Amino acid sequence: MTESVTLAIHLRERFSGVLVECREAQDEVTIVLAAADLKETCLALRDEPAFEFKQLMDVTVVDYLTYGKAEWETQSATSEGFDRAVSSNPSLADVVATGWSPSEKERFSVVYHLLSLTNNQRLRIKVNLREVDLVIPTVVNIWPSANWFEREAYDLFGVFFTDHPDLRRILTDYGFVGHPFRKDFPLSGHVEVRYDAAQGRVIYEPVDIEPRILVPKVIREDNQYK
């Protein structure tokens, strides 16, 4: 029995009442929690001798807006590099028309990566959130390293971490509109900035570049997602 299988068994026994899902694959363990159970579970994972996940390695977010919706209708790979491309990005309306409803489905996943040096184990925690309720408790008081990770998630994806001591943008400007890592955010942005000599200051203007996405298609026989 591998260490990851043993960890998965211990997790199922200890958190049987709160685990939405617990799976082990390729020597990695992933558990799925509800946002309301996050803090209590994280405290136990950090402090209890069976786990001792003292280090938070990363906090990130996954946007599943266009998950499973391919931009290519082909089974052959391109030999022309980026010349074969699509000129339109699936809009939110297009995705909703195919069955996606942000108010009903959990579009975002907040993902935590933990490390236990004592037990030489790693653990992934996922919390799935709907777009209309993109709120989750902070874990800064459990792992201080979460501070900037959560600010980045707030800035780039718009996830709001309650009780965070300093939740503000960390990579974009204070007046930036939108969250640039969301799948429905245009690659060229909503506004562009330039210096106006007449006004003697930097000004923001609507982007005048026509959006275009270049998506190379590479099909591999060993694709693990096939």
Secondary structure, DSSP 8 states (H G I E B T S, - for coil): --HHHHHHHHHHHHTTTT-SEEEEETTEEEEEE-GGGHHHHHHHHHHSTTT---EEEEEEEEE-TTTT--S---SS--SSGGGS-BS----HHHHHHTT--TTTS--EEEEEEEEETTTTEEEEEEEEE-GGG-EEE--TTT-TTHHHHHHHHHHHH--EEET-TT---SSS-TT--S-TTSTTS-TT-SEEEEEETTTTEEEEEE--S---B-------TT-TT-
